[in-house]
Amino acid sequence: MAFSRWLRATSERYLMIAAQHKLAVKYGVPPPRRPRGADLFWLRVYVPAYRAVPWRVRSAIMRRMPGSHRRTWTTGDRSRGQAV
Amino acid sequence: MVVQRIVVIGGGAAGIGAAGAAKATDPGAEVRVYTEFEDVGYSPCGIPYVHGKEIPDFERLFLATRETYETSGIDIHYETKVTGVDVAGKAVSVHGEGSVRYDKLIICTGFEYAPLGVPGSGLAGLYYVKNIRRAMEWDTVLDGVKVAVVVEASPLGLEMVTALCHRGIETHLVDPDAWALAAATDPDIAGPVQDSWRQMGAQLHFNTTLTALSGVDSVRSVTTSDGEIACDLVVVCTKKQANTTLATSAGLKAGSAGGLVVDEGMLTTTPGVWAAGDCIEVPHSVSQIPIQGLSGSHAYAQGKVAGTNAAGGRRAYQPVSVPWGMVAGEWMIGGVSFSETLATALAIPHVVGVAEGISRARYYPGVKKIRVKLLAEPRTLRLIGAQMVGAEGIKERADFLAMAVRTGITIYELATMENVYSPPIGALNEPIALAAQNLLSGLAS
């Protein structure tokens, strides 16, 4: 697996777990399991660090990763620009 | 006149869409499709509903016969595996046929289920829903199954849990997330579905990891982080991963979502080679980040674009907003673009508006509740996502909201939208407008 793919998959996994914690509290449902082992690093170091960076910076970094988005794509309504 | 040969690898929705579009664009072209399977031109998405007995037989899932394709000039090579691609020599290696030259190549190799990665994964009794012939065989097996375990609450997992419950099979759902379809839905949307599954007899094991499968030849139990479940059958519904082995071996590039890199014309990183369907990744219309593993309608539309362009025409695909919807348990759920969970995960700034409305006039028989949740970008209030649960009218709203996301519609516009009012099909107040109005009220207060 390419590094960019591994990083994205792993990052998404822990960001989703952290989000499930937040939403579980908000909606009163059982939260994900307590983190253990390597989970601790990702949930207690990586996720807060990710959230601390402004979205526009994070978005710009993500868009620099290799992928289809870096090739030619015409959006439907260019006049309104990017939504987020 | 020189006749161009267009070779399509894969006979799923993307492959057949590509072949048809190529032939329509250049009727003189030789269009050849290679598929490993016995059939093309059927709807695999209908398989869970045959298992659940909502559809009486598998024959109804076939959309066209072999003769239909022969008549239309598409040469399909069934049960024929392509083993290699030589992009420099413009040839594919075909089992039983040797090296076959092409002028244009379209790769539609689809997906594979993410491996379970636990001991016992090689046992018999593991059902991967994909091929209709195997589904027919498994349908007979289901007649004798008393207990089944569905692994992961993916879209297919939701459909299979519902189908197996309809079939009267004791069904266990094992999923590592906190609620069903957690990557696409929120707990308030999944909640009613989960309640209805429990009423149907399903046993739900969320926050639970599969650790092993046990049995002598065939699976007889699954071991999870919460204990052991005896079973006769395991239905594997893990994430769909792009099947890019053939393409990447030939030098085509894959992106961070794991799918082949393409442009709006479905052209890959290699000239003369297009790709479409579950083996590619395409940008999300809001985030512009590439995503992979979409629906059959996306695959078919992408195939049409790839086929048209490969044959010499001009057609472009758009970044996707991913409207989705399904029947799960006794409910319909659906949405578009970001859920509250996903927006929270990515830490995308957003505001939320929720409303509970009704699907018909309040006095009309069969009226049902609909919960609508809208997500908007806080500064402009442009719609960036939606979630819905109800008993009818979900698909149409998801399609509408996908266009709203794509075209940059704001919450202000949705709050003042006009709507159809007709007692049997629509209430006085549209739930989407109510959710938008609630969002604005929340901001004002």
Interface residues (C-beta under 8 A of the other chain):
Chain A: A2 S4 R5 L7 R8 E12 L15 M16 A18 A19 Q20 K22 L23 A24 Y27 V29 P30 P31 P32 R33 Y50 R51 W55 R58 S59 M62 R63 M65 P66 G67 S68 H69 R70 R71 T72 W73 T74 T75 G76 D77 R80 Q82 A83 V84
Chain B: D177 A178 W179 A182 A183 D186 P187 D188 G191 F206 N207 S225 K253 A254 G255 S256 A257 G258 G259 V261 V262 D263 E264 G265 I280 E281 V282 P283 S285 V286 S287 Q288 I289 P290 A316 Q318 P319 E340 T341 L342 T344 A345 L346 A347 I348 P349 E377 T380 R382 I384 V405 R406 T407 G408
